[in-house]
Amino acid sequence: MEGLEITYRILKIMKGNFTLKSGKISPIYINLRSLTGQSELFAMMIAEFMKLLNGIDFDIVCGVPHGAVQFSHFLSQFLSKGHIFPRDAAKNYGTKQQIDGKYKSGQKVLLIEDVITTGKSIVELVEILRGHELIVEDVLVFVDRGDQGKENLEKHGLRVRSVFKLSDFQIQ
């Protein structure tokens, strides 16, 4: 099974009237988090991400909370790379860390995102990671909705590769 055939099985496209995290209103919503527990579809999605890795140098994988964390964790394990998990704010207990996982200053982080609209969530995360002296240059996205997200991220010095663009699909 290749390309769009895989994605039609993977994407959970809902129709209606949805407010996205960006605040935009959309007649469709893509819910990739529903892949949890569907190992065959999950593996197909990871295989599609793997096709985008050529030429990317990185030490650690990080998923944009919360939609992409399950994918980034699996990918890091498959590639034997480190994995980090950022928090919205530093913990106010225990170690008081804002980023969980093992990392060192100067390491390169590969960001994973499930669906991108404006790129705001990614920009916020990149600021946190760069604030911890991590290098962030590359982002892999499963579906780019085509709402200027890629362009916004490129303005922040990020290279964006997407498996699919929403325009690849004929959604009625």
C-alpha positions as CSV (number, residue, x, y, z in Angstrom):
1,M,0.0,0.0,0.0
2,E,1.5,3.3,-1.0
3,G,1.1,7.1,-0.5
4,L,-2.5,8.3,-0.4
5,E,-3.9,4.8,0.1
6,I,-2.0,4.6,3.3
7,T,-3.0,8.0,4.4
8,Y,-6.7,7.4,3.7
9,R,-6.5,4.6,6.2
10,I,-4.4,6.6,8.7
11,L,-6.2,10.0,8.7
12,K,-9.2,10.3,10.9
13,I,-10.9,13.2,9.0
14,M,-14.0,14.5,10.8
15,K,-16.4,16.9,9.1
16,G,-18.2,19.6,11.0
17,N,-17.4,23.0,12.4
18,F,-14.1,22.9,14.4
19,T,-12.1,25.5,16.1
20,L,-8.4,24.7,15.7
21,K,-5.7,25.5,18.2
22,S,-4.7,28.5,16.0
23,G,-8.2,29.9,16.5
24,K,-9.1,29.3,12.9
25,I,-12.5,27.7,12.1
26,S,-12.3,24.7,9.8
27,P,-14.9,22.4,8.3
28,I,-12.5,19.4,8.8
29,Y,-10.5,18.1,11.7
30,I,-7.7,15.6,11.4
31,N,-7.2,13.4,14.5
32,L,-4.0,11.3,14.3
33,R,-4.0,10.7,18.0
34,S,-6.7,8.1,17.5
35,L,-4.0,5.8,16.0
36,T,-2.9,4.8,19.5
37,G,-3.5,1.0,19.7
38,Q,-3.8,0.5,16.0
39,S,-0.3,-0.9,15.5
40,E,-0.6,-1.6,11.7
41,L,-1.6,2.0,10.9
42,F,0.8,3.4,13.4
43,A,3.7,1.5,11.8
44,M,2.6,2.7,8.3
45,M,2.7,6.3,9.6
46,I,6.2,5.9,11.0
47,A,7.4,4.3,7.7
48,E,6.2,7.5,5.9
49,F,8.1,9.7,8.4
50,M,11.2,7.5,7.8
51,K,11.1,8.4,4.1
52,L,11.7,12.0,5.0
53,L,14.9,11.5,7.1
54,N,17.4,11.4,4.2
55,G,20.1,14.1,4.8
56,I,18.8,15.2,8.2
57,D,21.5,15.2,11.0
58,F,20.0,15.0,14.5
59,D,20.8,13.5,18.0
60,I,17.4,13.7,19.7
61,V,13.7,13.4,18.6
62,C,11.0,15.6,20.1
63,G,7.3,15.6,19.5
64,V,5.2,18.7,19.6
65,P,2.9,18.2,22.6
66,H,0.6,16.5,22.7
67,G,-0.5,15.2,19.3
68,A,3.0,14.1,18.1
69,V,4.6,12.8,21.2
70,Q,3.5,9.2,20.6
71,F,5.0,9.3,17.1
72,S,8.3,11.0,18.2
73,H,8.8,8.5,21.0
74,F,8.3,5.5,18.7
75,L,10.5,7.0,16.0
76,S,13.3,7.7,18.5
77,Q,13.2,4.1,19.8
78,F,13.2,2.7,16.2
79,L,16.2,4.9,15.3
80,S,18.0,4.4,18.6
81,K,18.0,8.1,19.2
82,G,17.4,10.1,22.3
83,H,13.9,11.4,23.1
84,I,12.8,14.5,25.0
85,F,9.5,15.7,26.1
86,P,8.8,19.4,26.7
87,R,6.3,20.8,29.2
88,D,4.3,23.9,28.8
89,A,6.0,25.3,31.9
90,A,8.7,24.1,34.2
91,K,7.6,21.7,36.9
92,N,7.2,23.4,40.3
93,Y,8.2,20.2,42.1
94,G,10.9,17.6,42.0
95,T,13.6,18.5,39.5
96,K,11.6,21.6,38.3
97,Q,12.6,20.8,34.7
98,Q,10.8,22.1,31.6
99,I,12.2,19.3,29.4
100,D,12.1,15.7,30.4
101,G,14.7,13.3,29.0
102,K,18.4,13.2,28.6
103,Y,20.0,16.0,26.5
104,K,23.1,18.1,26.3
105,S,23.7,21.7,25.2
106,G,24.5,21.8,21.5
107,Q,22.6,18.6,20.5
108,K,20.5,18.7,17.4
109,V,16.7,18.1,17.8
110,L,14.4,16.7,15.1
111,L,10.9,17.9,15.7
112,I,7.9,15.8,14.8
113,E,4.4,17.2,14.4
114,D,1.2,15.4,13.3
115,V,-0.7,18.3,11.7
116,I,0.4,21.8,11.0
117,T,-1.8,24.8,10.4
118,T,0.0,28.1,11.3
119,G,3.1,26.5,13.0
120,K,2.5,28.5,16.2
121,S,2.9,25.4,18.4
122,I,6.1,24.5,16.8
123,V,7.5,28.1,17.1
124,E,6.6,28.1,20.8
125,L,8.4,24.8,21.3
126,V,11.5,25.8,19.3
127,E,11.8,28.9,21.5
128,I,11.9,26.6,24.6
129,L,14.3,24.2,23.1
130,R,16.7,26.9,21.8
131,G,16.4,28.5,25.3
132,H,18.0,25.3,26.6
133,E,20.8,25.6,24.1
134,L,19.5,22.9,21.8
135,I,19.8,23.2,18.0
136,V,16.5,23.0,16.1
137,E,16.6,23.1,12.3
138,D,14.3,20.4,11.0
139,V,10.7,19.6,11.4
140,L,8.8,16.6,10.0
141,V,5.0,17.0,9.7
142,F,2.6,14.3,8.7
143,V,-0.1,16.6,7.2
144,D,0.5,20.3,6.3
145,R,-2.9,21.9,6.1
146,G,-1.4,24.6,3.8
147,D,-2.3,27.6,6.0
148,Q,1.1,29.3,5.9
149,G,2.5,27.1,8.6
150,K,5.6,26.1,6.5
151,E,6.3,29.6,5.5
152,N,6.0,30.8,9.1
153,L,8.4,28.1,10.3
154,E,10.9,28.9,7.5
155,K,11.0,32.5,8.9
156,H,12.3,31.0,12.1
157,G,15.1,29.2,10.4
158,L,13.4,25.8,10.2
159,R,13.3,23.3,7.3
160,V,10.0,21.7,7.0
161,R,9.3,18.4,5.3
162,S,5.7,17.0,5.2
163,V,4.5,13.6,4.2
164,F,1.3,15.1,2.8
165,K,-0.4,18.4,2.2
166,L,-4.1,18.6,2.8
167,S,-4.5,19.7,-0.9
168,D,-3.3,16.1,-1.8
169,F,-6.7,14.9,-0.8
170,Q,-10.1,15.4,-2.4
171,I,-12.1,16.1,0.7
172,Q,-15.8,16.8,-0.1
